[in-house]
C-alpha cells in the first residue's frame, strides 16, 4: 500500500484513559510514530465524502436557498463569505461559508472570533451556534478541497503561529481539512493561539485513529452539537 506520510517522525498525540470513552477525556500525553494512511483508506474516505456531500446538497437545496435569502437580506453584504485556507500539503484553497459577520470585519487584519464578538450579525449568531454557516463547505468537499471529517482548515497567518508553538502541526497537512473534526467536537472553537494549540492535540490523535468508523462517530457527535446549538 502506498503511504500518505513520507516521514516517520513522532507526533504528539493524546492517548485517552482506558476508563473513558474513546476521545472523551484525554489526559496522558505520549509520543507515538506518525501513522501511515493506506491508499484504500484514502479511497474509501474520498468516496464517502463525495456521496455524503452530494446527498446533503441535493436533499438540502430548498433549505440552502432559504439560508441564502436570509443571509442576503438580514444585513448589508453578500450571502456567501469566502476566505483562503490551507488544505492538503498546505496548498491554499478558497473556503465558502454563509456570511455571519458585518462587512469589513477584518479591516485591521486577521482576527479570531469570540463568543461576544461585535463583528457578528444577529443572524450570524444563530447560524454560527448551529453551525449552519458552514453548510456551503459541502461544495468544498465535493470539489476535493476538504473532507467531511478532518482537522479544521486554518489561515496561513494563524498556522505559522501554531507551528512556532508546536511543529507537529505540520503533520496535519498530510490529510485534507474537514468540515468537522475531533477537535471541534471535543474541544470546540478556539479564541486564541493557546486554545488552538490545545485543540491541536485532539486533531493529532485523529491521525492515529483515522477510519470510516471514526468519521461516522465524529459526524454523529457533530449532529448532536448542531441540534444542541453549542457551536460558536
N, C-alpha and C positions, 0 to 999 in steps of 0.2 A: 504493500500500500504506500502511496505517496504521502509524505508527511507535510503538514502545513507549516510546521516550525523548522527552520533551518538550524537553529541553535538549541542547545540543551542546558543553558544557564538556568540556575534555580530562580524561581519566582516566589514571592512572599504571598502566602495564602492563609486563610483561616480554616482550621480543622475543627468542626463542631464537636461538642461534648457528646459522648455516646448516649447520655441520658436524655438528650433533647432531640426533637425532630430535626432532620437534616436542614441546614441553613437557618434554623430558627434562632439559635443562641450560640454564636461563635465566640469562643473565648481563648483558645490555645493557638498561639502563633507558631508556625513551623515552616521551615524551608523545604520545599519539595521540587523535583525537577520539572521543567516545563513539559506539559503533556503534548503528545503529538496527536493531531486530529486527522483521522483517516479520510481518504477520498470518498469512501462510502458514507461516512457520517456527514461530510460536507454536501454530498449529493442529496441525501435524504433531507437534510435541513433546507436546502435550496428548493427542492420540490414542495416541501411543506409550506415554505414562505410564499411561493407563487400561488399555490392553491388557496391557502388561507387568505392572503391579501385580495385575491380576485373575488372570492366569495364575500368578503366584507364589503368591498367596494360596490359589488353588484347588488347585493341584498340591501345594503345601507344607502343606496343612491338617493332616495327621497329624503332621508334624514340628513345626508350630506348637503343637499340643496337647501334644506331648512336652516342648517347651521351657517351655511354660506350667506344666506339672506340676512340673518340676524347679525352676523359679524359685520356685514357690509353696511347695514343701516343703524347699528347701535352706537357707532361713533365714527368720526371722520377718518377716512383712510380705506385702503383695500381690504378685502376679506381675508386674503392669504398673506402670510408673512414668510419671507424666505431668509435663510441665513446659511452662511458657509460653515460646514462642519467637517471634521476629519473622519474618513472612512477606512476601508481595508487598506493596509500598508500606509496609513496616514495620508491617503490621497483625498484631497478636498472634494466635496460634493455639495450641491445645494439642497438643503432640507426644507420641507414645506410644513407649515402649521397654519391653523386658523389664527388670525391676529387677535391677541389678547391684551395688547398694550397700546397706549396712545402713540401717535406719530412722533418720530424723533426721540424715542425712548432712550436711545444710546448716543445722543449728540455729544456726550462727554467721554465717549469711549465704551469698551465692553464692560458690562456690569452683570453680576448675578442677581437674580430676583430674590425677594424675601417675602415673608408671609403678609406683611402690610405694605408692600411696595406701592407707592403712589403712582407709579407708571402704569399700573394695571387698570384697565377699564372695569366698570361694574359687571358687564357681561363677561369680560375676561376672567374675572374671579370665579365665576360659575363654571366656565368650561375648563379652567385650569384645575379646579378641585376635583372635577370628574374626569380630567384628562382628555376631554373631548377635543381640545385644541390640537391634540397630536394625531387625530384621525387622518389628515392628509398625508401623514408619513407612510401610510399603506401604499401610496403611489411610489414612494422611495423604495419600499420593499419590493414591489412588483418590478421596478426598473433594475433592481440589483444593487442599489446603493447601500441598503440596510437589510437587516434581518428582523423577523418578528421579535426574537429574543437575542440579546447581545448587549455588550457594555454600552452605556449612554454615550452618544457621539458628542465630543467636546469641540470647542473652538480652539484654533491654534494658540491664541493668547493664553487661555487657561491650561491647555495641555502642556505648554512649556513650563508653566509654574508648577504643575503637578510632577513633571519629570524631574525637576530640580529636587523636590522633596522625596520622591520615590521613583527611581529609574525603572522599576519593574512595570510602570505604567506602559512602557513601550511594548510589553508583551500583548497588550490588548489590541494592538494594531494588526495582529495576525488573524483576527476574525472580524467579521462585519459588525458594526454597531447595531443596536436594536431599538425598537420602539419601547420595549420594556426590558428589565434586567433583574437579576437577583439583587443588585444594589438598590434599584428603585423600589422593589417590593419590601426588602427587609431593612433598608436604611432611609430611603426617601430622597427628597431633593436636598441639594447642598447649597448653602447660602454663602459659603466662603471656601478658601483653599483648604483649610484644615478639615472641613467636613467632606470635601471632595476626596481628600486622601484617605479618610476613614471609609468612605463608600467604596473606594478602590479595592480594599481588601476583600469585599464581597465579590466584586467583579472578577478578581483574580481567582477566587475559588471556583467560579463558573468554568474557567478554562480547564480545570481538573475534573469537572463533573458534566461536561457538555454531552448531551444526548437528547433524543427526541422526547424521552420521558421527563427529563429535567425541564425542557422547554414547555411541555404541556403543564407541568406543575406550576411554573412561573406565570404562564398565561392565566391559569385558573386563579391564582392569588392576585394577579393584576385586575382581573374582572371583579374580584371581591373588593379591591381597593376603590375601583370606579364606582360601584354601587354604594359604597360607604362614604364616598365623597372625601377621601383622605388625601387627594392629590394637592399640588400647590402650583 
